[in-house]
């Protein structure tokens, strides 16, 4: 019985790796072995940075809320603490959106907290 090398599947695997490495410089996009190494490294970075993106956005939201709080004469931690005491369950993403796009609604939240 003749030996087969399964060329359609192996060609498909190689093309998939080379397609993933498109845009890399020099041999990293042309040579299979190098392309495989660097595309795997790229996938590792993609995995890491999908998680890092969540941290970065949370930091951005906190900075926006903090800036809006300072303009109303209250600190960020007192604002968050006041929201918890009042039982207002808004996450930082929605608070940042309110502070950034609807400042009048945010000022009403701050005034509620200051009254308490």
Rosetta constraint file for C-alpha pairs under 8 A:
AtomPair CA 6 CA 10 HARMONIC 6.39 0.50
AtomPair CA 7 CA 11 HARMONIC 5.81 0.50
AtomPair CA 8 CA 12 HARMONIC 6.15 0.50
AtomPair CA 9 CA 13 HARMONIC 6.22 0.50
AtomPair CA 10 CA 14 HARMONIC 6.21 0.50
AtomPair CA 11 CA 15 HARMONIC 6.05 0.50
AtomPair CA 12 CA 16 HARMONIC 6.10 0.50
AtomPair CA 13 CA 17 HARMONIC 6.45 0.50
AtomPair CA 14 CA 18 HARMONIC 6.21 0.50
AtomPair CA 14 CA 32 HARMONIC 6.79 0.50
AtomPair CA 15 CA 19 HARMONIC 5.92 0.50
AtomPair CA 16 CA 20 HARMONIC 6.25 0.50
AtomPair CA 17 CA 21 HARMONIC 6.29 0.50
AtomPair CA 17 CA 32 HARMONIC 7.42 0.50
AtomPair CA 17 CA 35 HARMONIC 6.71 0.50
AtomPair CA 17 CA 36 HARMONIC 5.94 0.50
AtomPair CA 17 CA 39 HARMONIC 7.13 0.50
AtomPair CA 18 CA 22 HARMONIC 6.31 0.50
AtomPair CA 18 CA 29 HARMONIC 6.26 0.50
AtomPair CA 18 CA 30 HARMONIC 7.00 0.50
AtomPair CA 18 CA 32 HARMONIC 6.62 0.50
AtomPair CA 18 CA 35 HARMONIC 6.18 0.50
AtomPair CA 18 CA 36 HARMONIC 7.53 0.50
AtomPair CA 20 CA 39 HARMONIC 6.35 0.50
AtomPair CA 21 CA 28 HARMONIC 6.97 0.50
AtomPair CA 21 CA 29 HARMONIC 5.08 0.50
AtomPair CA 21 CA 35 HARMONIC 5.67 0.50
AtomPair CA 21 CA 36 HARMONIC 7.65 0.50
AtomPair CA 21 CA 38 HARMONIC 7.34 0.50
AtomPair CA 21 CA 39 HARMONIC 5.49 0.50
AtomPair CA 22 CA 29 HARMONIC 5.55 0.50
AtomPair CA 23 CA 29 HARMONIC 6.66 0.50
AtomPair CA 24 CA 28 HARMONIC 5.64 0.50
AtomPair CA 24 CA 29 HARMONIC 5.07 0.50
AtomPair CA 25 CA 29 HARMONIC 6.21 0.50
AtomPair CA 26 CA 30 HARMONIC 6.88 0.50
AtomPair CA 27 CA 31 HARMONIC 5.27 0.50
AtomPair CA 27 CA 34 HARMONIC 6.62 0.50
AtomPair CA 27 CA 35 HARMONIC 7.34 0.50
AtomPair CA 28 CA 32 HARMONIC 7.96 0.50
AtomPair CA 28 CA 34 HARMONIC 5.08 0.50
AtomPair CA 28 CA 35 HARMONIC 4.65 0.50
AtomPair CA 28 CA 38 HARMONIC 6.70 0.50
AtomPair CA 29 CA 34 HARMONIC 7.52 0.50
AtomPair CA 29 CA 35 HARMONIC 5.31 0.50
AtomPair CA 30 CA 34 HARMONIC 7.95 0.50
AtomPair CA 30 CA 35 HARMONIC 6.78 0.50
AtomPair CA 31 CA 35 HARMONIC 5.84 0.50
AtomPair CA 32 CA 36 HARMONIC 5.97 0.50
AtomPair CA 33 CA 37 HARMONIC 6.40 0.50
AtomPair CA 34 CA 38 HARMONIC 6.25 0.50
AtomPair CA 35 CA 39 HARMONIC 5.83 0.50
AtomPair CA 36 CA 40 HARMONIC 6.12 0.50
AtomPair CA 37 CA 41 HARMONIC 6.36 0.50
AtomPair CA 38 CA 42 HARMONIC 6.04 0.50
AtomPair CA 39 CA 43 HARMONIC 6.18 0.50
AtomPair CA 40 CA 44 HARMONIC 6.29 0.50
AtomPair CA 41 CA 45 HARMONIC 6.39 0.50
AtomPair CA 42 CA 46 HARMONIC 6.14 0.50
AtomPair CA 43 CA 47 HARMONIC 6.20 0.50
AtomPair CA 44 CA 48 HARMONIC 6.30 0.50
AtomPair CA 45 CA 49 HARMONIC 5.98 0.50
AtomPair CA 46 CA 50 HARMONIC 6.08 0.50
AtomPair CA 47 CA 51 HARMONIC 6.87 0.50
AtomPair CA 48 CA 52 HARMONIC 6.28 0.50
AtomPair CA 49 CA 53 HARMONIC 5.80 0.50
AtomPair CA 50 CA 54 HARMONIC 7.10 0.50
AtomPair CA 51 CA 55 HARMONIC 7.07 0.50
AtomPair CA 52 CA 56 HARMONIC 6.22 0.50
AtomPair CA 53 CA 57 HARMONIC 6.16 0.50
AtomPair CA 54 CA 58 HARMONIC 6.28 0.50
AtomPair CA 55 CA 59 HARMONIC 6.28 0.50
AtomPair CA 56 CA 60 HARMONIC 6.29 0.50
AtomPair CA 57 CA 61 HARMONIC 6.18 0.50
AtomPair CA 58 CA 62 HARMONIC 6.23 0.50
AtomPair CA 58 CA 92 HARMONIC 7.31 0.50
AtomPair CA 58 CA 93 HARMONIC 7.39 0.50
AtomPair CA 59 CA 63 HARMONIC 6.23 0.50
AtomPair CA 60 CA 64 HARMONIC 6.26 0.50
AtomPair CA 61 CA 65 HARMONIC 6.18 0.50
AtomPair CA 61 CA 92 HARMONIC 6.05 0.50
AtomPair CA 61 CA 93 HARMONIC 5.92 0.50
AtomPair CA 61 CA 95 HARMONIC 7.82 0.50
AtomPair CA 61 CA 96 HARMONIC 5.16 0.50
AtomPair CA 62 CA 66 HARMONIC 5.94 0.50
AtomPair CA 62 CA 92 HARMONIC 6.78 0.50
AtomPair CA 62 CA 96 HARMONIC 7.23 0.50
AtomPair CA 63 CA 67 HARMONIC 6.10 0.50
AtomPair CA 64 CA 68 HARMONIC 6.29 0.50
AtomPair CA 64 CA 96 HARMONIC 5.72 0.50
AtomPair CA 64 CA 99 HARMONIC 7.10 0.50
AtomPair CA 64 CA 100 HARMONIC 7.07 0.50
AtomPair CA 65 CA 69 HARMONIC 6.09 0.50
AtomPair CA 65 CA 76 HARMONIC 7.00 0.50
AtomPair CA 65 CA 92 HARMONIC 7.80 0.50
AtomPair CA 65 CA 95 HARMONIC 6.74 0.50
AtomPair CA 65 CA 96 HARMONIC 5.27 0.50
AtomPair CA 65 CA 99 HARMONIC 6.22 0.50
AtomPair CA 66 CA 70 HARMONIC 6.16 0.50
AtomPair CA 66 CA 75 HARMONIC 6.89 0.50
AtomPair CA 66 CA 76 HARMONIC 4.92 0.50
AtomPair CA 67 CA 71 HARMONIC 6.40 0.50
AtomPair CA 68 CA 72 HARMONIC 6.59 0.50
AtomPair CA 68 CA 99 HARMONIC 6.06 0.50
AtomPair CA 68 CA 100 HARMONIC 7.85 0.50
AtomPair CA 69 CA 73 HARMONIC 6.28 0.50
AtomPair CA 69 CA 74 HARMONIC 5.26 0.50
AtomPair CA 69 CA 75 HARMONIC 5.88 0.50
AtomPair CA 69 CA 76 HARMONIC 6.00 0.50
AtomPair CA 69 CA 79 HARMONIC 7.21 0.50
AtomPair CA 69 CA 110 HARMONIC 7.63 0.50
AtomPair CA 70 CA 74 HARMONIC 5.45 0.50
AtomPair CA 70 CA 75 HARMONIC 5.94 0.50
AtomPair CA 70 CA 76 HARMONIC 7.55 0.50
AtomPair CA 72 CA 107 HARMONIC 7.14 0.50
AtomPair CA 72 CA 110 HARMONIC 7.30 0.50
AtomPair CA 74 CA 78 HARMONIC 6.80 0.50
AtomPair CA 74 CA 79 HARMONIC 6.67 0.50
AtomPair CA 74 CA 110 HARMONIC 7.93 0.50
AtomPair CA 75 CA 79 HARMONIC 6.21 0.50
AtomPair CA 76 CA 80 HARMONIC 6.26 0.50
AtomPair CA 77 CA 81 HARMONIC 6.00 0.50
AtomPair CA 78 CA 82 HARMONIC 5.90 0.50
AtomPair CA 79 CA 83 HARMONIC 6.27 0.50
AtomPair CA 79 CA 110 HARMONIC 7.17 0.50
AtomPair CA 79 CA 113 HARMONIC 6.97 0.50
AtomPair CA 80 CA 84 HARMONIC 6.37 0.50
AtomPair CA 81 CA 85 HARMONIC 6.26 0.50
AtomPair CA 82 CA 86 HARMONIC 6.14 0.50
AtomPair CA 82 CA 113 HARMONIC 5.40 0.50
AtomPair CA 82 CA 116 HARMONIC 7.68 0.50
AtomPair CA 83 CA 87 HARMONIC 6.12 0.50
AtomPair CA 83 CA 88 HARMONIC 5.21 0.50
AtomPair CA 83 CA 89 HARMONIC 7.30 0.50
AtomPair CA 83 CA 113 HARMONIC 6.89 0.50
AtomPair CA 84 CA 88 HARMONIC 6.04 0.50
AtomPair CA 84 CA 89 HARMONIC 7.09 0.50
AtomPair CA 86 CA 113 HARMONIC 7.61 0.50
AtomPair CA 90 CA 94 HARMONIC 6.40 0.50
AtomPair CA 90 CA 95 HARMONIC 6.40 0.50
AtomPair CA 91 CA 95 HARMONIC 6.25 0.50
AtomPair CA 92 CA 96 HARMONIC 5.93 0.50
AtomPair CA 93 CA 97 HARMONIC 6.29 0.50
AtomPair CA 94 CA 98 HARMONIC 6.16 0.50
AtomPair CA 95 CA 99 HARMONIC 6.07 0.50
AtomPair CA 95 CA 106 HARMONIC 7.98 0.50
AtomPair CA 96 CA 100 HARMONIC 5.95 0.50
AtomPair CA 97 CA 101 HARMONIC 5.80 0.50
AtomPair CA 97 CA 102 HARMONIC 7.47 0.50
AtomPair CA 98 CA 102 HARMONIC 4.87 0.50
AtomPair CA 98 CA 103 HARMONIC 6.52 0.50
AtomPair CA 98 CA 105 HARMONIC 6.88 0.50
AtomPair CA 98 CA 106 HARMONIC 6.04 0.50
AtomPair CA 99 CA 103 HARMONIC 5.17 0.50
AtomPair CA 99 CA 105 HARMONIC 7.82 0.50
AtomPair CA 99 CA 106 HARMONIC 5.44 0.50
AtomPair CA 102 CA 106 HARMONIC 6.56 0.50
AtomPair CA 103 CA 107 HARMONIC 6.14 0.50
AtomPair CA 104 CA 108 HARMONIC 6.45 0.50
AtomPair CA 105 CA 109 HARMONIC 6.49 0.50
AtomPair CA 106 CA 110 HARMONIC 6.33 0.50
AtomPair CA 107 CA 111 HARMONIC 6.11 0.50
AtomPair CA 108 CA 112 HARMONIC 6.25 0.50
AtomPair CA 109 CA 113 HARMONIC 6.39 0.50
AtomPair CA 110 CA 114 HARMONIC 6.14 0.50
AtomPair CA 111 CA 115 HARMONIC 6.18 0.50
AtomPair CA 112 CA 116 HARMONIC 6.52 0.50
